[in-house]
């Protein structure tokens, strides 16, 4: 992805394997947009912590990170008498780090298939998994740009850029691709409480000079009812057989309002996000995160010149913090995939082959 670090241009993926130091490295998303910091994981348990603390986020990037984490565990425990037992524990620890996104399990299973071969081959497999996701992000950009027209107002939710898809992005990929081809439009960015992933979207759009405005999540209905939104495009953390999607909480609200006002509503995702084994959205396990994420707001204090957090509710306030919700397939206009823009019927046919 395109970065500007201290005035110098750089090009980095969201996560990668450092072969010299034998560790997983990633861009720490908890410090963005105020600081570009590289976080290093020298053990698989540190990878688990990075996923759980959302230093890395976005379902496909989490999947790639988990694949690297399992490869790292294979490197850690290779040759020990209880090797397979320890690696199985690592697999289970990584799998439980974020339960909703299916990319994580797909990444682990991709590496698990060869965990008895060699540590070197495990790293190669993890790299292949990550590179395939990044390549599909580029393909999603080419496919989805057909939806983008001059002077459009486009609404997006959560974060779906290169940070979330190793490189290129899912829902942001068509926007960036179109912008670089000279099409001009405007993006409304939901801030996406409580983790404020909208600031990552805003930061990535700024890297490419894309015109955008950040809004509170609760302002989206007003914009749509006022005729100020022409298209809603966002990502997915899991897409199941009948076309239902699990995505960042608040997606269902947007879909209902968009459907009411006949605004096209699309979900963009790579192959790793499709879950052929789950029939409907009712079977998706929704992750519930620490209520502290609602209780506190994290940001950057200009007076103290550092990141900080403040409490915004009185002590002992009860908070409920589901990280995702499920949007029924009938509320979606289509799915932007590396295989084209698909209907729900086409989706199952493509992914069943």
Secondary structure, DSSP 8 states (H G I E B T S, - for coil): -EEEETTEEEE--SEEEETTTTEEEEE-GGGTTT---EEEESSHHHHHHHHHTTSS-SHHHHHHHHHHHHHHHHHHHTT-TTHHHHHHHHHHHHHTSSSS-THHHHHHHHHHTTTTT-HHHHHHHHHHHHHHHHHHHHHHHHHHGGG--TT-EEEE-S--SGGGSSSS-SHHHHHHHHHHTT---EEEEE--TTTTTHHHHHHHHHHHT--EEEE-GGGHHHHHHTT--SEEEE--SEEETTS-EEEETTHHHHHHHHHHTT-EEEEE--GGGEETT--SGGG----B--THHHHEEEEEETTTTEEEEEE-S-TT-----BSEEEE-GGG-SEEEETTEEE-HHHHHHHHH-
